[in-house]
Amino acid sequence: MKQCRNTCILRGLSIAQGIVMKLRDLLFTASAVCLFSGLTHATPIIFDAGTSYTTSEVIDSSSGANLNGVAVTACFVSNECQTVLFDGSLGNAAFGAAIGDGWQLSLQGDSYINPFSFDTSVAVTQLHLNGAPGNIVFDTKDMFAGSTGTPGSQSGAFFEVDLFSGSTDFEPLSVVYSNQVWFGQTFYGDLYTSMTINFDPNGVVGSMMFYTDTDIASTVAVPASATLLLLLTGLLGLQWRRRH
């Protein structure tokens, strides 16, 4: 009888322990779902290989002042567009802005932790940023993606709206990162020279703050024939590393 009682007690403890472990697993799963659901991007992100660029050095830090020379183009419902260069001498050592006719894009501080501010009193359908003229690239490597990425680029971040006001449809329809940036003979999948924000075709008016990480890098466009050679060389290098 005593042996049976002990056996029953041990069995009960085993069952209780199993229930606790199941509950722990369920709580962990629920926490993970909540965590990663918060990391999803509401705005559809599109990647376009476009024209290939190369760089030999990437600096993982850029403030508004460092964006001096970046070409910012705003397009309107009239199908006309205006291009303005980012000016890094307008404010303090970390501020810069591109000021157009009725619209403005500015950044105060490091782009990794501070949002861009876009304000427009004219109906805008698209906003395009070309970093190449200002030696700037867009780093799309998610901070949770691990240590892989272009050497020197560290962590990056996709486009994400912080807040907006004005038009109810101000939130972008899509964001396109284009023109891959290769480091040496390898494209690591995270750097691009350009970013395009597509708004409602009817135009939007108001203000929006958004995040997108930028790094400092001098880039050179690669002719189409040389791009193919880079790709083939990269594939051969990858095959060699696998064999050795």
Secondary structure, DSSP 8 states (H G I E B T S, - for coil): -HHHHHHHHHHHHHHHHHHHHHHHHHHHHHHHHHHHHTT--SS-EEEE--S-EEES--BS--BTGGGTT-EEEEEETTS-EEEEE-BTTSSSTTEEEEE-SSEEEEEESBTTTS-EEEEEEEEEEEEEEE-GGGTEEEE---TTS-S-SSTT-------EEEEEEESTT-S-SEEEEEEEEEETTB--S-EEEEEEEE--TT-EEEEEEEE--EEE---EE--HHHHHHHHHHHHHHHHHHHH-
